[in-house]
């Protein structure tokens, strides 16, 4: 199969149309209207043609995509553009907060995979620790989708991470079960000062990321010792009877 035909074969299912409908003027729709769909296409083209880059995300029509992948006129593949360098670690100073980002995705938009470790999409967009965590869960794609949402929400919350690759942003699950965000760079994991909350179901996943707000740890609530239980009888019961008698005498005195 020649390369133009193979490209149509790969793109058509993601665009939700037949191969014959992919004319050069056809707009890229279907799953290709979502960030996950474009990332899936990016991973597929990396594997098939060794071609990837920002052009895959910018293409509005099939002709744009064909030119980006195969070169003008559908000939030899264009040289794969160099990957965008990772953004430097954000400085301590930033624009005044607070910042908030939210993302919601359909779980089924993530590509199905027989082996998540071997699938180009998951290897490209998730860290080994994230893959290891998700594959241990009963519904791995739900957990992958929630992590995708967290990475998208971080970009929406803090533009300093727009050029940081998805595999360099990690959702870390602590020993206490709380989730946190980290930036992987130079072989090290740097915790990020952003709050993150994940949620997912069989159909949808969502995440909210909050930044630019210094959140102080709450002061511990002092424990109040429980009052000792009083016995039904004995000295405690006698004290109660005396108090009731005194109250009765006071009321009787007022009514006289």
TIDREN-172999 format. One record per residue: residue in one letter; x, y, z of N, C-alpha, C in turn. Coordinates in nm, 2 decimals. Layout:
% TIDREN-172999
(a; (X; Y; Z); (X; Y; Z); (X; Y; Z))
...
% end
This chain:
% TIDREN-172999
(x; (0.08; -0.12; 0.00); (0.00; 0.00; 0.00); (0.09; 0.12; 0.00))
(x; (0.06; 0.22; -0.09); (0.14; 0.34; -0.09); (0.11; 0.43; 0.03))
(x; (0.19; 0.53; 0.05); (0.18; 0.61; 0.17); (0.06; 0.70; 0.17))
(x; (0.02; 0.76; 0.06); (-0.11; 0.84; 0.07); (-0.23; 0.75; 0.11))
(x; (-0.24; 0.63; 0.05); (-0.35; 0.54; 0.08); (-0.34; 0.49; 0.23))
(x; (-0.22; 0.47; 0.28); (-0.20; 0.43; 0.42); (-0.24; 0.54; 0.51))
(x; (-0.21; 0.66; 0.48); (-0.25; 0.78; 0.56); (-0.40; 0.79; 0.57))
(x; (-0.47; 0.77; 0.45); (-0.61; 0.78; 0.46); (-0.67; 0.67; 0.54))
(x; (-0.61; 0.55; 0.54); (-0.66; 0.44; 0.61); (-0.65; 0.46; 0.76))
(x; (-0.54; 0.53; 0.80); (-0.52; 0.56; 0.95); (-0.61; 0.67; 1.00))
(x; (-0.63; 0.77; 0.91); (-0.70; 0.89; 0.96); (-0.85; 0.87; 0.96))
(x; (-0.90; 0.80; 0.86); (-1.05; 0.79; 0.84); (-1.12; 0.75; 0.97))
(x; (-1.08; 0.64; 1.04); (-1.15; 0.60; 1.17); (-1.15; 0.71; 1.27))
(x; (-1.04; 0.79; 1.28); (-1.03; 0.89; 1.38); (-1.12; 1.01; 1.34))
(x; (-1.13; 1.03; 1.21); (-1.21; 1.14; 1.16); (-1.36; 1.11; 1.16))
(x; (-1.39; 0.98; 1.17); (-1.53; 0.93; 1.17); (-1.59; 0.94; 1.03))
(x; (-1.51; 0.92; 0.92); (-1.56; 0.92; 0.79); (-1.50; 0.80; 0.71))
(x; (-1.55; 0.78; 0.59); (-1.49; 0.68; 0.50); (-1.37; 0.74; 0.44))
(x; (-1.28; 0.65; 0.39); (-1.16; 0.69; 0.33); (-1.18; 0.78; 0.20))
(x; (-1.29; 0.75; 0.13); (-1.32; 0.82; 0.01); (-1.37; 0.97; 0.04))
(x; (-1.41; 0.99; 0.16); (-1.46; 1.12; 0.20); (-1.34; 1.21; 0.24))
(x; (-1.22; 1.16; 0.25); (-1.11; 1.24; 0.30); (-1.05; 1.31; 0.17))
(x; (-1.12; 1.41; 0.12); (-1.07; 1.49; 0.02); (-0.97; 1.60; 0.08))
(x; (-0.90; 1.66; 0.00); (-0.80; 1.76; 0.06); (-0.87; 1.88; 0.13))
(x; (-0.99; 1.90; 0.09); (-1.07; 2.02; 0.15); (-1.15; 1.97; 0.27))
(x; (-1.15; 1.84; 0.30); (-1.24; 1.79; 0.41); (-1.18; 1.83; 0.54))
(x; (-1.26; 1.89; 0.63); (-1.22; 1.93; 0.76); (-1.21; 1.81; 0.85))
(x; (-1.11; 1.82; 0.94); (-1.08; 1.71; 1.03); (-1.18; 1.72; 1.15))
(x; (-1.27; 1.62; 1.15); (-1.37; 1.62; 1.25); (-1.37; 1.49; 1.33))
(x; (-1.48; 1.45; 1.39); (-1.49; 1.33; 1.47); (-1.40; 1.34; 1.59))
(x; (-1.32; 1.24; 1.62); (-1.23; 1.24; 1.73); (-1.12; 1.34; 1.72))
(x; (-1.09; 1.38; 1.59); (-0.98; 1.47; 1.57); (-1.01; 1.61; 1.61))
(x; (-1.14; 1.63; 1.66); (-1.17; 1.77; 1.72); (-1.13; 1.78; 1.86))
(x; (-1.09; 1.66; 1.92); (-1.05; 1.66; 2.06); (-0.90; 1.65; 2.08))
(x; (-0.85; 1.70; 2.19); (-0.70; 1.69; 2.21); (-0.65; 1.55; 2.22))
(x; (-0.73; 1.46; 2.28); (-0.70; 1.32; 2.28); (-0.69; 1.26; 2.14))
(x; (-0.79; 1.29; 2.06); (-0.78; 1.24; 1.92); (-0.66; 1.29; 1.84))
(x; (-0.62; 1.41; 1.86); (-0.50; 1.46; 1.79); (-0.38; 1.39; 1.84))
(x; (-0.38; 1.37; 1.97); (-0.26; 1.31; 2.03); (-0.25; 1.16; 1.99))
(x; (-0.37; 1.10; 1.97); (-0.37; 0.96; 1.92); (-0.32; 0.96; 1.78))
(x; (-0.36; 1.05; 1.70); (-0.31; 1.06; 1.56); (-0.16; 1.09; 1.56))
(x; (-0.11; 1.17; 1.64); (0.03; 1.20; 1.65); (0.11; 1.08; 1.68))
(x; (0.06; 1.00; 1.78); (0.13; 0.87; 1.81); (0.13; 0.77; 1.70))
(x; (0.01; 0.76; 1.63); (0.00; 0.67; 1.51); (0.10; 0.71; 1.40))
(x; (0.11; 0.84; 1.37); (0.19; 0.89; 1.27); (0.34; 0.87; 1.30))
(x; (0.37; 0.89; 1.43); (0.51; 0.87; 1.48); (0.55; 0.72; 1.45))
(x; (0.46; 0.63; 1.48); (0.49; 0.49; 1.46); (0.50; 0.45; 1.31))
(x; (0.41; 0.51; 1.23); (0.39; 0.47; 1.09); (0.49; 0.54; 1.00))
(x; (0.51; 0.67; 1.02); (0.58; 0.75; 0.92); (0.71; 0.82; 0.99))
(x; (0.72; 0.80; 1.11); (0.83; 0.88; 1.18); (0.81; 1.03; 1.18))
(x; (0.69; 1.07; 1.16); (0.65; 1.21; 1.14); (0.56; 1.25; 1.25))
(x; (0.59; 1.36; 1.32); (0.51; 1.41; 1.42); (0.54; 1.56; 1.44))
(x; (0.47; 1.62; 1.53); (0.51; 1.76; 1.56); (0.38; 1.84; 1.57))
(x; (0.40; 1.97; 1.58); (0.29; 2.07; 1.60); (0.20; 2.07; 1.48))
(x; (0.25; 2.04; 1.36); (0.16; 2.05; 1.24); (0.05; 1.96; 1.25))
(x; (0.06; 1.84; 1.32); (-0.05; 1.75; 1.33); (-0.16; 1.81; 1.41))
(x; (-0.13; 1.90; 1.51); (-0.23; 1.96; 1.59); (-0.29; 2.08; 1.53))
(x; (-0.21; 2.14; 1.43); (-0.26; 2.27; 1.37); (-0.34; 2.24; 1.25))
(x; (-0.33; 2.12; 1.19); (-0.40; 2.10; 1.06); (-0.55; 2.11; 1.07))
(x; (-0.61; 2.19; 0.99); (-0.76; 2.20; 0.99); (-0.83; 2.11; 0.89))
(x; (-0.76; 2.09; 0.78); (-0.82; 2.00; 0.67); (-0.73; 1.88; 0.65))
(x; (-0.78; 1.78; 0.58); (-0.70; 1.67; 0.54); (-0.58; 1.71; 0.46))
(x; (-0.60; 1.81; 0.37); (-0.49; 1.85; 0.29); (-0.38; 1.91; 0.37))
(x; (-0.41; 1.98; 0.47); (-0.31; 2.04; 0.56); (-0.23; 1.92; 0.63))
(x; (-0.30; 1.82; 0.67); (-0.24; 1.70; 0.73); (-0.15; 1.63; 0.64))
(x; (-0.20; 1.61; 0.52); (-0.13; 1.53; 0.41); (0.00; 1.60; 0.38))
(x; (0.00; 1.73; 0.37); (0.12; 1.81; 0.34); (0.22; 1.80; 0.45))
(x; (0.16; 1.80; 0.58); (0.25; 1.80; 0.69); (0.32; 1.66; 0.71))
(x; (0.25; 1.56; 0.67); (0.30; 1.42; 0.69); (0.38; 1.37; 0.57))
(x; (0.32; 1.39; 0.45); (0.38; 1.34; 0.33); (0.46; 1.44; 0.25))
(x; (0.45; 1.56; 0.29); (0.51; 1.67; 0.21); (0.41; 1.71; 0.10))
(x; (0.44; 1.83; 0.05); (0.35; 1.89; -0.05); (0.33; 1.79; -0.17))
(x; (0.20; 1.77; -0.21); (0.17; 1.68; -0.32); (0.17; 1.54; -0.29))
(x; (0.18; 1.50; -0.16); (0.17; 1.36; -0.12); (0.28; 1.28; -0.16))
(x; (0.40; 1.34; -0.16); (0.52; 1.26; -0.20); (0.59; 1.20; -0.08))
(x; (0.72; 1.22; -0.07); (0.80; 1.16; 0.04); (0.76; 1.22; 0.17))
(x; (0.77; 1.15; 0.28); (0.74; 1.21; 0.41); (0.83; 1.33; 0.44))
(x; (0.77; 1.43; 0.49); (0.85; 1.54; 0.54); (0.94; 1.50; 0.66))
(x; (1.05; 1.57; 0.67); (1.13; 1.54; 0.78); (1.06; 1.57; 0.91))
(x; (1.07; 1.48; 1.01); (1.00; 1.50; 1.13); (1.06; 1.62; 1.20))
(x; (0.98; 1.71; 1.24); (1.03; 1.83; 1.31); (1.08; 1.80; 1.44))
(x; (1.18; 1.88; 1.48); (1.24; 1.85; 1.61); (1.14; 1.87; 1.72))
(x; (1.14; 1.79; 1.82); (1.05; 1.81; 1.93); (1.07; 1.94; 2.00))
(x; (0.96; 2.00; 2.04); (0.98; 2.13; 2.11); (1.05; 2.11; 2.24))
(x; (1.15; 2.19; 2.27); (1.22; 2.18; 2.40); (1.13; 2.20; 2.51))
(x; (1.15; 2.12; 2.62); (1.07; 2.14; 2.74); (1.10; 2.28; 2.80))
(x; (0.99; 2.33; 2.85); (1.00; 2.46; 2.91); (1.09; 2.45; 3.03))
(x; (1.16; 2.56; 3.06); (1.24; 2.56; 3.18); (1.15; 2.55; 3.31))
(x; (1.21; 2.51; 3.42); (1.13; 2.50; 3.54); (1.08; 2.64; 3.57))
(x; (0.95; 2.65; 3.60); (0.89; 2.78; 3.63); (0.96; 2.85; 3.74))
(x; (0.98; 2.98; 3.73); (1.04; 3.06; 3.83); (0.94; 3.07; 3.95))
(x; (1.00; 3.10; 4.07); (0.92; 3.11; 4.19); (0.81; 3.23; 4.17))
(x; (0.85; 3.33; 4.10); (0.76; 3.45; 4.08); (0.68; 3.42; 3.95))
(x; (0.55; 3.45; 3.96); (0.46; 3.43; 3.85); (0.35; 3.54; 3.85))
(x; (0.27; 3.54; 3.75); (0.16; 3.64; 3.75); (0.07; 3.61; 3.87))
(x; (0.01; 3.72; 3.93); (-0.07; 3.70; 4.05); (-0.18; 3.60; 4.02))
(x; (-0.20; 3.52; 4.12); (-0.31; 3.42; 4.12); (-0.44; 3.47; 4.18))
(x; (-0.53; 3.39; 4.20); (-0.53; 3.24; 4.18); (-0.55; 3.20; 4.03))
(x; (-0.51; 3.08; 4.00); (-0.53; 3.03; 3.86); (-0.61; 2.90; 3.88))
(x; (-0.69; 2.87; 3.78); (-0.77; 2.75; 3.79); (-0.78; 2.69; 3.65))
(x; (-0.76; 2.56; 3.64); (-0.78; 2.49; 3.51); (-0.87; 2.37; 3.53))
(x; (-0.96; 2.34; 3.44); (-1.04; 2.22; 3.44); (-1.05; 2.15; 3.31))
(x; (-1.05; 2.02; 3.31); (-1.07; 1.95; 3.18); (-1.16; 1.83; 3.20))
(x; (-1.24; 1.80; 3.10); (-1.33; 1.69; 3.11); (-1.32; 1.61; 2.98))
(x; (-1.30; 1.48; 2.98); (-1.28; 1.40; 2.86); (-1.37; 1.27; 2.87))
(x; (-1.40; 1.22; 2.76); (-1.47; 1.09; 2.75); (-1.37; 0.98; 2.76))
(x; (-1.39; 0.88; 2.84); (-1.29; 0.77; 2.85); (-1.27; 0.70; 2.72))
(x; (-1.38; 0.68; 2.65); (-1.37; 0.60; 2.52); (-1.29; 0.67; 2.42))
(x; (-1.26; 0.80; 2.44); (-1.18; 0.87; 2.34); (-1.03; 0.83; 2.35))
(x; (-0.99; 0.77; 2.46); (-0.86; 0.72; 2.47); (-0.85; 0.59; 2.39))
(x; (-0.74; 0.57; 2.31); (-0.74; 0.45; 2.23); (-0.73; 0.32; 2.31))
(x; (-0.80; 0.22; 2.27); (-0.79; 0.09; 2.33); (-0.66; 0.03; 2.30))
(x; (-0.60; -0.05; 2.39); (-0.47; -0.11; 2.37); (-0.47; -0.25; 2.44))
(x; (-0.41; -0.34; 2.37); (-0.39; -0.48; 2.43); (-0.28; -0.47; 2.53))
(x; (-0.18; -0.39; 2.51); (-0.07; -0.38; 2.60); (-0.03; -0.23; 2.61))
(x; (-0.07; -0.17; 2.73); (-0.05; -0.03; 2.74); (0.10; 0.01; 2.75))
(x; (0.18; -0.09; 2.79); (0.33; -0.06; 2.79); (0.38; -0.04; 2.65))
(x; (0.32; -0.11; 2.55); (0.37; -0.11; 2.42); (0.30; -0.01; 2.32))
(x; (0.19; 0.04; 2.37); (0.11; 0.13; 2.28); (0.18; 0.27; 2.28))
(x; (0.20; 0.32; 2.15); (0.27; 0.44; 2.13); (0.20; 0.56; 2.20))
(x; (0.07; 0.56; 2.20); (0.00; 0.67; 2.26); (0.03; 0.68; 2.41))
(x; (0.02; 0.57; 2.48); (0.04; 0.57; 2.63); (0.19; 0.59; 2.66))
(x; (0.28; 0.54; 2.58); (0.42; 0.56; 2.61); (0.46; 0.70; 2.58))
(x; (0.39; 0.77; 2.49); (0.43; 0.91; 2.46); (0.37; 1.01; 2.56))
(x; (0.26; 0.98; 2.62); (0.19; 1.08; 2.70); (0.19; 1.05; 2.85))
(x; (0.24; 0.93; 2.89); (0.23; 0.90; 3.03); (0.37; 0.85; 3.08))
(x; (0.40; 0.87; 3.20); (0.53; 0.82; 3.26); (0.52; 0.67; 3.29))
(x; (0.63; 0.61; 3.30); (0.63; 0.47; 3.34); (0.56; 0.44; 3.47))
(x; (0.57; 0.53; 3.57); (0.50; 0.51; 3.70); (0.35; 0.53; 3.68))
(x; (0.31; 0.62; 3.60); (0.17; 0.63; 3.57); (0.11; 0.51; 3.50))
(x; (0.18; 0.46; 3.40); (0.13; 0.34; 3.34); (0.13; 0.22; 3.43))
(x; (0.23; 0.21; 3.52); (0.23; 0.10; 3.62); (0.11; 0.11; 3.71))
(x; (0.08; 0.23; 3.75); (-0.03; 0.25; 3.84); (-0.17; 0.21; 3.77))
(x; (-0.19; 0.27; 3.65); (-0.31; 0.25; 3.58); (-0.34; 0.10; 3.54))
(x; (-0.24; 0.03; 3.50); (-0.26; -0.11; 3.45); (-0.30; -0.20; 3.57))
(x; (-0.27; -0.15; 3.69); (-0.30; -0.24; 3.81); (-0.45; -0.22; 3.85))
(x; (-0.52; -0.12; 3.79); (-0.66; -0.09; 3.83); (-0.75; -0.17; 3.74))
(x; (-0.87; -0.19; 3.79); (-0.97; -0.27; 3.73); (-1.01; -0.21; 3.59))
(x; (-1.02; -0.08; 3.58); (-1.05; -0.01; 3.46); (-0.94; 0.09; 3.42))
(x; (-0.83; 0.04; 3.36); (-0.71; 0.13; 3.34); (-0.74; 0.26; 3.26))
(x; (-0.83; 0.25; 3.16); (-0.85; 0.37; 3.08); (-0.92; 0.48; 3.15))
(x; (-1.00; 0.45; 3.25); (-1.06; 0.55; 3.34); (-0.95; 0.63; 3.41))
(x; (-0.85; 0.56; 3.46); (-0.74; 0.62; 3.53); (-0.65; 0.70; 3.44))
(x; (-0.62; 0.64; 3.32); (-0.54; 0.72; 3.22); (-0.62; 0.85; 3.18))
(x; (-0.75; 0.84; 3.16); (-0.83; 0.96; 3.12); (-0.82; 1.06; 3.23))
(x; (-0.83; 1.02; 3.36); (-0.82; 1.12; 3.47); (-0.69; 1.19; 3.47))
(x; (-0.58; 1.12; 3.44); (-0.45; 1.18; 3.44); (-0.43; 1.27; 3.32))
(x; (-0.49; 1.23; 3.21); (-0.48; 1.32; 3.09); (-0.55; 1.45; 3.12))
(x; (-0.67; 1.44; 3.19); (-0.74; 1.56; 3.23); (-0.65; 1.65; 3.32))
(x; (-0.58; 1.59; 3.41); (-0.50; 1.66; 3.51); (-0.39; 1.74; 3.43))
(x; (-0.33; 1.68; 3.33); (-0.22; 1.74; 3.26); (-0.28; 1.86; 3.17))
(x; (-0.39; 1.83; 3.11); (-0.46; 1.94; 3.04); (-0.50; 2.06; 3.13))
(x; (-0.55; 2.02; 3.24); (-0.60; 2.12; 3.34); (-0.48; 2.21; 3.39))
(x; (-0.36; 2.14; 3.41); (-0.24; 2.22; 3.45); (-0.21; 2.32; 3.34))
(x; (-0.21; 2.28; 3.22); (-0.18; 2.37; 3.11); (-0.28; 2.49; 3.10))
(x; (-0.40; 2.46; 3.13); (-0.50; 2.57; 3.13); (-0.49; 2.66; 3.25))
(x; (-0.44; 2.60; 3.36); (-0.42; 2.67; 3.48); (-0.30; 2.76; 3.48))
(x; (-0.19; 2.71; 3.42); (-0.06; 2.78; 3.43); (0.01; 2.77; 3.29))
(x; (0.01; 2.88; 3.22); (0.06; 2.87; 3.08); (0.21; 2.84; 3.07))
(x; (0.28; 2.85; 3.18); (0.42; 2.82; 3.18); (0.44; 2.67; 3.15))
(x; (0.34; 2.59; 3.15); (0.35; 2.44; 3.12); (0.30; 2.41; 2.98))
(x; (0.26; 2.50; 2.90); (0.21; 2.47; 2.77); (0.31; 2.40; 2.68))
(x; (0.44; 2.42; 2.70); (0.54; 2.36; 2.62); (0.60; 2.24; 2.68))
(x; (0.55; 2.20; 2.80); (0.61; 2.09; 2.87); (0.54; 1.96; 2.82))
(x; (0.61; 1.86; 2.77); (0.55; 1.74; 2.72); (0.47; 1.67; 2.83))
(x; (0.36; 1.60; 2.78); (0.28; 1.53; 2.87); (0.35; 1.43; 2.96))
(x; (0.45; 1.36; 2.90); (0.53; 1.26; 2.97); (0.62; 1.32; 3.07))
(x; (0.63; 1.45; 3.07); (0.72; 1.52; 3.17); (0.63; 1.58; 3.29))
(x; (0.50; 1.56; 3.28); (0.41; 1.60; 3.39); (0.35; 1.47; 3.44))
(x; (0.37; 1.45; 3.57); (0.33; 1.32; 3.63); (0.23; 1.35; 3.75))
(x; (0.13; 1.26; 3.75); (0.03; 1.26; 3.86); (0.09; 1.15; 3.96))
(x; (0.12; 1.20; 4.08); (0.18; 1.11; 4.18); (0.08; 1.08; 4.28))
(x; (0.07; 0.95; 4.32); (-0.02; 0.91; 4.42); (0.07; 0.88; 4.55))
(x; (0.04; 0.96; 4.65); (0.12; 0.94; 4.77); (0.08; 0.82; 4.86))
(x; (0.16; 0.80; 4.96); (0.13; 0.68; 5.05); (-0.01; 0.70; 5.12))
(x; (-0.04; 0.83; 5.13); (-0.17; 0.86; 5.20); (-0.29; 0.86; 5.10))
(x; (-0.26; 0.82; 4.97); (-0.37; 0.82; 4.87); (-0.40; 0.95; 4.80))
(x; (-0.34; 1.06; 4.85); (-0.36; 1.19; 4.79); (-0.28; 1.20; 4.66))
(x; (-0.34; 1.27; 4.56); (-0.27; 1.29; 4.43); (-0.21; 1.42; 4.43))
(x; (-0.09; 1.43; 4.37); (-0.02; 1.55; 4.35); (0.04; 1.56; 4.21))
(x; (0.09; 1.67; 4.17); (0.15; 1.69; 4.04); (0.30; 1.71; 4.06))
(x; (0.38; 1.66; 3.96); (0.52; 1.67; 3.96); (0.57; 1.70; 3.82))
(x; (0.68; 1.77; 3.81); (0.75; 1.79; 3.68); (0.87; 1.71; 3.67))
(x; (0.89; 1.62; 3.57); (1.00; 1.54; 3.55); (1.10; 1.61; 3.46))
(x; (1.22; 1.64; 3.51); (1.32; 1.70; 3.43); (1.46; 1.67; 3.48))
(x; (1.55; 1.65; 3.39); (1.69; 1.61; 3.43); (1.69; 1.49; 3.52))
(x; (1.60; 1.40; 3.49); (1.61; 1.27; 3.57); (1.55; 1.29; 3.71))
(x; (1.50; 1.40; 3.74); (1.45; 1.42; 3.88); (1.30; 1.46; 3.87))
(x; (1.23; 1.43; 3.98); (1.09; 1.46; 4.00); (1.08; 1.58; 4.09))
(x; (1.03; 1.69; 4.04); (1.01; 1.81; 4.11); (0.86; 1.83; 4.15))
(x; (0.83; 1.83; 4.27); (0.69; 1.85; 4.31); (0.64; 1.99; 4.26))
(x; (0.52; 2.00; 4.22); (0.46; 2.13; 4.17); (0.37; 2.18; 4.28))
(x; (0.37; 2.32; 4.30); (0.28; 2.38; 4.40); (0.14; 2.40; 4.36))
(x; (0.08; 2.30; 4.29); (-0.05; 2.31; 4.24); (-0.14; 2.21; 4.31))
(x; (-0.26; 2.24; 4.34); (-0.35; 2.15; 4.39); (-0.42; 2.08; 4.28))
(x; (-0.45; 1.95; 4.29); (-0.52; 1.88; 4.18); (-0.62; 1.78; 4.24))
(x; (-0.73; 1.77; 4.17); (-0.84; 1.68; 4.21); (-0.89; 1.60; 4.09))
(x; (-0.90; 1.47; 4.10); (-0.94; 1.39; 3.99); (-1.07; 1.32; 4.02))
(x; (-1.14; 1.29; 3.91); (-1.27; 1.22; 3.92); (-1.29; 1.14; 3.79))
(x; (-1.35; 1.02; 3.80); (-1.37; 0.95; 3.68); (-1.48; 0.85; 3.71))
(x; (-1.55; 0.81; 3.60); (-1.65; 0.71; 3.60); (-1.63; 0.62; 3.48))
(x; (-1.73; 0.53; 3.45); (-1.71; 0.44; 3.33); (-1.71; 0.52; 3.20))
(x; (-1.77; 0.64; 3.20); (-1.78; 0.71; 3.08); (-1.70; 0.84; 3.07))
(x; (-1.68; 0.91; 3.18); (-1.62; 1.04; 3.18); (-1.51; 1.05; 3.28))
(x; (-1.42; 1.14; 3.26); (-1.31; 1.17; 3.36); (-1.30; 1.32; 3.36))
(x; (-1.25; 1.37; 3.47); (-1.24; 1.52; 3.49); (-1.13; 1.55; 3.59))
(x; (-1.07; 1.66; 3.58); (-0.97; 1.71; 3.68); (-0.98; 1.86; 3.69))
(x; (-0.95; 1.91; 3.81); (-0.94; 2.05; 3.84); (-0.80; 2.07; 3.90))
(x; (-0.73; 2.18; 3.85); (-0.60; 2.21; 3.90); (-0.61; 2.36; 3.95))
(x; (-0.56; 2.38; 4.07); (-0.56; 2.52; 4.13); (-0.41; 2.56; 4.16))
(x; (-0.38; 2.68; 4.12); (-0.24; 2.73; 4.14); (-0.25; 2.88; 4.18))
(x; (-0.13; 2.93; 4.22); (-0.12; 3.07; 4.25); (-0.18; 3.11; 4.38))
(x; (-0.21; 3.01; 4.47); (-0.27; 3.04; 4.60); (-0.18; 2.96; 4.70))
(x; (-0.14; 3.04; 4.80); (-0.06; 2.97; 4.91); (-0.16; 2.92; 5.01))
(x; (-0.17; 2.79; 5.02); (-0.26; 2.73; 5.11); (-0.19; 2.67; 5.23))
(x; (-0.22; 2.74; 5.34); (-0.15; 2.69; 5.47); (-0.22; 2.57; 5.52))
(x; (-0.13; 2.49; 5.58); (-0.19; 2.36; 5.64); (-0.28; 2.40; 5.76))
(x; (-0.39; 2.34; 5.77); (-0.48; 2.38; 5.89); (-0.42; 2.35; 6.02))
(x; (-0.44; 2.43; 6.12); (-0.39; 2.40; 6.25); (-0.46; 2.28; 6.30))
(x; (-0.39; 2.19; 6.37); (-0.45; 2.07; 6.43); (-0.56; 2.11; 6.53))
(x; (-0.67; 2.04; 6.52); (-0.78; 2.06; 6.61); (-0.75; 1.99; 6.74))
(x; (-0.74; 2.07; 6.85); (-0.71; 2.00; 6.98); (-0.82; 1.90; 7.02))
(x; (-0.77; 1.79; 7.06); (-0.87; 1.69; 7.11); (-0.92; 1.73; 7.24))
(x; (-1.05; 1.71; 7.26); (-1.11; 1.74; 7.39); (-1.13; 1.60; 7.46))
(x; (-1.08; 1.59; 7.58); (-1.10; 1.46; 7.65); (-1.24; 1.44; 7.68))
(x; (-1.28; 1.32; 7.66); (-1.42; 1.29; 7.69); (-1.45; 1.29; 7.84))
(x; (-1.57; 1.35; 7.87); (-1.60; 1.36; 8.01); (-1.63; 1.22; 8.07))
(x; (-1.58; 1.19; 8.18); (-1.60; 1.05; 8.24); (-1.75; 1.03; 8.27))
(x; (-1.79; 0.91; 8.23); (-1.93; 0.88; 8.25); (-1.96; 0.87; 8.40))
(x; (-2.07; 0.93; 8.44); (-2.11; 0.93; 8.58); (-2.19; 0.81; 8.61))
(x; (-2.17; 0.75; 8.72); (-2.25; 0.63; 8.76); (-2.39; 0.67; 8.78))
(x; (-2.48; 0.57; 8.76); (-2.62; 0.60; 8.78); (-2.65; 0.63; 8.92))
(x; (-2.59; 0.57; 9.02); (-2.61; 0.60; 9.16); (-2.49; 0.65; 9.23))
(x; (-2.49; 0.64; 9.36); (-2.37; 0.68; 9.44); (-2.36; 0.82; 9.45))
(x; (-2.24; 0.88; 9.46); (-2.22; 1.02; 9.49); (-2.27; 1.11; 9.38))
(x; (-2.25; 1.07; 9.25); (-2.30; 1.15; 9.15); (-2.45; 1.16; 9.15))
(x; (-2.52; 1.05; 9.17); (-2.66; 1.06; 9.18); (-2.71; 1.14; 9.30))
(x; (-2.64; 1.14; 9.41); (-2.68; 1.22; 9.53); (-2.67; 1.36; 9.50))
(x; (-2.56; 1.40; 9.43); (-2.53; 1.54; 9.39); (-2.64; 1.60; 9.31))
(x; (-2.69; 1.51; 9.21); (-2.80; 1.55; 9.12); (-2.93; 1.58; 9.20))
(x; (-2.96; 1.49; 9.30); (-3.08; 1.50; 9.38); (-3.08; 1.63; 9.46))
(x; (-2.96; 1.66; 9.52); (-2.95; 1.78; 9.60); (-2.97; 1.91; 9.51))
(x; (-2.91; 1.91; 9.39); (-2.93; 2.02; 9.30); (-3.08; 2.04; 9.26))
(x; (-3.15; 1.93; 9.24); (-3.29; 1.94; 9.20); (-3.37; 1.99; 9.32))
(x; (-3.34; 1.94; 9.44); (-3.41; 1.99; 9.56); (-3.39; 2.13; 9.58))
(x; (-3.27; 2.18; 9.56); (-3.24; 2.33; 9.58); (-3.32; 2.41; 9.48))
(x; (-3.32; 2.36; 9.35); (-3.40; 2.43; 9.25); (-3.55; 2.43; 9.28))
(x; (-3.60; 2.32; 9.34); (-3.74; 2.32; 9.38); (-3.77; 2.42; 9.49))
(x; (-3.68; 2.43; 9.59); (-3.70; 2.52; 9.70); (-3.70; 2.66; 9.65))
(x; (-3.61; 2.69; 9.55); (-3.60; 2.83; 9.50); (-3.73; 2.87; 9.43))
(x; (-3.79; 2.78; 9.35); (-3.91; 2.80; 9.28); (-4.02; 2.82; 9.37))
(x; (-4.03; 2.74; 9.48); (-4.14; 2.75; 9.58); (-4.13; 2.88; 9.65))
(x; (-4.01; 2.93; 9.68); (-3.99; 3.06; 9.74); (-4.04; 3.17; 9.66))
(x; (-4.03; 3.16; 9.53); (-4.07; 3.27; 9.44); (-4.22; 3.27; 9.42))
(x; (-4.29; 3.16; 9.44); (-4.43; 3.15; 9.42); (-4.51; 3.19; 9.55))
(x; (-4.44; 3.19; 9.66); (-4.51; 3.23; 9.78); (-4.56; 3.37; 9.78))
% end
